[in-house]
Amino acid sequence: MSEPLDQYRHVRQVAKEYLSSLLSSTKYPEADLKRIGKILGLYDAGKLVFQSETEVSVMMDFSLAEKLYNGKSIIDLELAAQHDIDDERRTILEAVRTGYTSLFEVLSSDPKGHTINLYDLLRDDDKEIIDINLSQSIEKGRLLFFRFLSFREFSMTSGVSFAFGSKEKEVLLRRYRVELRTRFTIDKSATRFLIFHRLNRQFGQDLKLI
């Protein structure tokens, strides 16, 4: 087993437990899930309403990484907090802080190496990520919207992906550009997330993970 893959497995597990703990405690009362749910369109008739289990993860990713709290994110607040954060967790926080969301087109995948080669449609750039499950089943040409996190030896998603069919590429790019001009919310990053969240509800496809 390669060293980057070992590191990926470890970071994925630590990040999942650590980042979820930031929202499950009373440490950051700024993260009002009712308010976040309303922004995402997940709040109705006095309660949070999710169309799928994936939308729970969507809400967590949005709540943690976007600058929703007076121009700062929960990640920013945690990095600035006056308490000890070990190097491993600080590295994870910095990866999320500097990460970004985009729409990627799958160029190829390597099930044995657990990697996926992608083209960033919004930044005109080629990328590679490690994803053990997704690399086993993702088809060439599929479109994925996710938060790209970069570490020293590898890159990965934040864990949340919206999947679309290849035939939707032009309509997704057109709708994104139009809505970005007409429905600007909070800042460009948060607006991008909200646009693709809406597009996922309309055009999204299930990911068949092995």
KALINFEN-V503958 format. One record per residue. N is the residue number from 1. RES is the residue in one small letter. PHI is phi as a letter, one per 30 degrees, with the letter a starting at -180 (999 if undefined). PSI is psi in radians with two decimals (* if undefined). Layout:
N_RES_PHI_PSI + N_RES_PHI_PSI
//
This chain:
1_m_999_2.28 + 2_s_d_2.72 + 3_e_d_-0.80 + 4_p_e_-0.63 + 5_l_d_-0.71 + 6_d_e_-0.78 + 7_q_d_-0.71 + 8_y_e_-0.86 + 9_r_e_-0.77 + 10_h_d_-0.83 + 11_v_d_-0.72 + 12_r_e_-0.76 + 13_q_d_-0.81 + 14_v_d_-0.77 + 15_a_d_-0.73 + 16_k_e_-0.82 + 17_e_d_-0.76 + 18_y_d_-0.85 + 19_l_d_-0.66 + 20_s_d_-0.53 + 21_s_d_-0.44 + 22_l_d_-0.45 + 23_l_c_-0.35 + 24_s_d_-0.10 + 25_s_c_3.14 + 26_t_c_0.28 + 27_k_d_-0.67 + 28_y_b_1.46 + 29_p_d_-0.26 + 30_e_e_-0.52 + 31_a_d_1.22 + 32_d_d_1.87 + 33_l_d_-0.49 + 34_k_d_-0.82 + 35_r_d_-0.79 + 36_i_d_-0.71 + 37_g_d_-0.67 + 38_k_d_-0.71 + 39_i_d_-0.71 + 40_l_d_-0.10 + 41_g_i_0.50 + 42_l_c_0.12 + 43_y_c_2.17 + 44_d_b_2.39 + 45_a_h_0.71 + 46_g_i_0.23 + 47_k_a_2.80 + 48_l_d_2.32 + 49_v_b_2.06 + 50_f_c_2.35 + 51_q_d_-0.36 + 52_s_a_2.92 + 53_e_d_-0.51 + 54_t_d_-0.58 + 55_e_d_-0.35 + 56_v_d_-0.78 + 57_s_d_-0.61 + 58_v_e_-0.81 + 59_m_d_-0.69 + 60_m_d_-0.81 + 61_d_d_-0.81 + 62_f_d_-0.77 + 63_s_d_-0.64 + 64_l_d_-0.79 + 65_a_c_-0.41 + 66_e_d_2.66 + 67_k_d_1.33 + 68_l_c_-0.08 + 69_y_b_1.49 + 70_n_h_0.80 + 71_g_i_0.14 + 72_k_b_2.74 + 73_s_c_2.93 + 74_i_e_-0.62 + 75_i_d_-0.78 + 76_d_e_-0.78 + 77_l_d_-0.68 + 78_e_d_-0.72 + 79_l_d_-0.55 + 80_a_d_-0.14 + 81_a_d_2.56 + 82_q_d_1.14 + 83_h_a_2.82 + 84_d_d_2.27 + 85_i_b_2.16 + 86_d_d_2.88 + 87_d_e_-0.67 + 88_e_d_-0.84 + 89_r_d_-0.61 + 90_r_d_-0.68 + 91_t_d_-0.71 + 92_i_d_-0.79 + 93_l_e_-0.74 + 94_e_d_-0.63 + 95_a_d_-0.69 + 96_v_d_-0.71 + 97_r_d_-0.73 + 98_t_c_-0.07 + 99_g_d_2.96 + 100_y_a_2.71 + 101_t_c_2.59 + 102_s_a_3.00 + 103_l_c_2.13 + 104_f_c_2.50 + 105_e_c_2.29 + 106_v_d_2.11 + 107_l_c_-0.70 + 108_s_a_2.88 + 109_s_b_2.68 + 110_d_b_1.63 + 111_p_e_-0.58 + 112_k_d_-0.68 + 113_g_d_-0.12 + 114_h_i_0.56 + 115_t_c_2.77 + 116_i_b_2.24 + 117_n_c_2.33 + 118_l_b_2.73 + 119_y_c_2.14 + 120_d_d_1.88 + 121_l_d_-0.40 + 122_l_c_-0.34 + 123_r_c_-0.02 + 124_d_h_1.06 + 125_d_a_2.53 + 126_d_c_2.45 + 127_k_b_2.80 + 128_e_b_2.38 + 129_i_b_2.77 + 130_i_c_2.28 + 131_d_a_1.85 + 132_i_d_-0.84 + 133_n_d_-0.84 + 134_l_d_-0.61 + 135_s_d_-0.32 + 136_q_d_-0.33 + 137_s_b_-0.23 + 138_i_d_2.41 + 139_e_c_2.61 + 140_k_e_2.38 + 141_g_j_-0.32 + 142_r_d_2.69 + 143_l_c_2.38 + 144_l_b_2.31 + 145_f_c_2.15 + 146_f_a_3.01 + 147_r_c_2.08 + 148_f_d_2.12 + 149_l_c_2.29 + 150_s_c_2.25 + 151_f_c_3.05 + 152_r_d_-0.76 + 153_e_c_-0.19 + 154_f_a_2.96 + 155_s_b_2.74 + 156_m_a_3.01 + 157_t_d_2.89 + 158_s_d_-0.12 + 159_g_j_-0.20 + 160_v_c_2.18 + 161_s_b_2.35 + 162_f_c_2.27 + 163_a_c_2.42 + 164_f_b_2.75 + 165_g_d_2.74 + 166_s_d_-0.52 + 167_k_d_-0.24 + 168_e_c_0.02 + 169_k_e_-0.89 + 170_e_d_-0.73 + 171_v_d_-0.64 + 172_l_d_-0.81 + 173_l_d_-0.69 + 174_r_d_-0.83 + 175_r_d_-0.70 + 176_y_d_-0.83 + 177_r_d_-0.69 + 178_v_d_-0.83 + 179_e_d_-0.55 + 180_l_d_-0.56 + 181_r_d_-0.52 + 182_t_c_-0.32 + 183_r_b_0.79 + 184_f_d_2.19 + 185_t_b_2.20 + 186_i_i_-1.35 + 187_d_a_3.10 + 188_k_d_-0.70 + 189_s_d_-0.86 + 190_a_d_-0.68 + 191_t_d_-0.76 + 192_r_e_-0.79 + 193_f_e_-0.81 + 194_l_d_-0.68 + 195_i_d_-0.84 + 196_f_d_-0.44 + 197_h_d_-0.78 + 198_r_d_-0.75 + 199_l_d_-0.59 + 200_n_d_-0.66 + 201_r_d_-0.47 + 202_q_c_-0.75 + 203_f_c_-0.11 + 204_g_d_2.65 + 205_q_b_2.65 + 206_d_d_2.55 + 207_l_c_2.16 + 208_k_c_1.75 + 209_l_c_2.46 + 210_i_c_*
//
